[in-house]
Amino acid sequence: MKAQIPAEGIMKTGDWGDSKVYRIACNCGDDSHNHNVWIEVDDCDIMVTVYTTSHTNFWSKTRWYHIWTLLIKGYIDTESNMHLNKQQALNYAETLKSSIEDLESFRKDRQNKEERAKVTRLAEQGDCE
């Protein structure tokens, strides 16, 4: 089995050169299970951020229990589910891999342009002296 192009269950929603945004659809069709994945590059790292709607098991505990837990622990346990078939999982992994490769080449191109600009400025300064 190979990754598909266009990929089943994956929609590119944004591309700004130094970042790419994808919506990964849950196989069940419920939009609250989707993952919104941001893959971004800066000078040092590649950052992958996954946004999803999470749910708490509020029905198993009282509201006061959740308030107390939030005050004591500083957070409330939540969960998120996403169901993918084999093809969608493979497409998800391949999308992450190819996006990281694209963003790394974008970063190298940007760094090369910055280095060329520095060399040009130094050459211009050297010619004026």
N, C-alpha and C positions, 0 to 999 in steps of 0.2 A: 504494500500500500504506500502510495506517495502523496505528498502534500498537493493540494489543488490550487490552481490559480484561474479564476477567482476562487477564493476559499469558502467552503460551505460553513456558515455560522459565524463568519468574521466580516465586519464591515469597517473599512477605513473611514473615519469621520474627520480627520484633520492631518495635515502635513505642513509643517512650518520650517523645514530644513533641519533645525536642531531638535525637533520633537515630532513625534507621530502619535496619533490617537486612534484607537480601535475600539469597536463595540463587539464583544464576544457574546453571542446569543446562547442562552440556555436551550437545551433540546426540548424542554417541556413547553416552551413558548411563553412563559411568564416573564414579562419585562423586568420585574423586581429581582429576578435571578441573574440578569445580565451583568457582565463585567465591563466596565469602561477602563481601558488600559492606556496609560500614558507612558510612553518611552521617550526619555529626554537625555540629552548629552550636554555636559559642560566641559570645562577644561580638564577635569580630573576623572570624572565618573560617567557611567551610564546609569540612569535611574529609571526603574520600572515601578510605577504606582498603579495599583488596582483599586478602583472605586466600585463599590457594590452596595446594595441595600441589604442591611443585616437585620435580623429579627431576634427578638429576645423571647424567652419562654415566660412571658409575663403572666400567663394563665396559671403557672404552677406555684407562684409565690404572690404575696400581697404587694400592693403598691408601697406600703411602708417598708417592707423588706428590701425592695429595690432602692428606695431612697436611702435607707440605712447603709446598704452595700456601697452605694455611690459615695456616701460621705466617708465611710471607713476605708474602702479600697481605692477610691478615686475613679473607678470604672465599673461598668456592668458587663457581664458576659453576654455576648451576642453570637449569632452564627449566620452563616451564609451558605447556600447550596447552589451548585451549578452542575447540571447534568449534560455531559458531552458524549456523543458516540465516538467510536474509534477514529473516524475520519476527522471529526471536529477537533479532537484532542491533538491529532497530528498536525492539523492546520494551525492550531493555536501555538504549538511549539515552534513550528516553522516560521510563523509570523514574527514571533519574538526574536528568533535567530536572525532572520533576514533584516529586521528593523535595526537590531543592534549593529549588524555589519554596515548597513547604510549610514547610520549615525556616526559610527567610528570613522568612516571615510569622509563624511561631512566635517567632522572635527579636524581630521588631518588636513583637509583642504583649507579650512579656515585658519589653522595654525601656519600652514605654508604661506598663505596670503599675508598674514600678520608679520611673519619673518621677512618676506620680500619687501613689505612696506618699511620695516625697520632698516633693512639694508639700503633701500632707496633713499630714506631720509639721511642715513649716515653718509652715503655717497654724495648727496646734495650738499650736506654740511661740509664735507671734505673738499668739494670743488670750490666752495665760496671762500675758504680760508686762504 
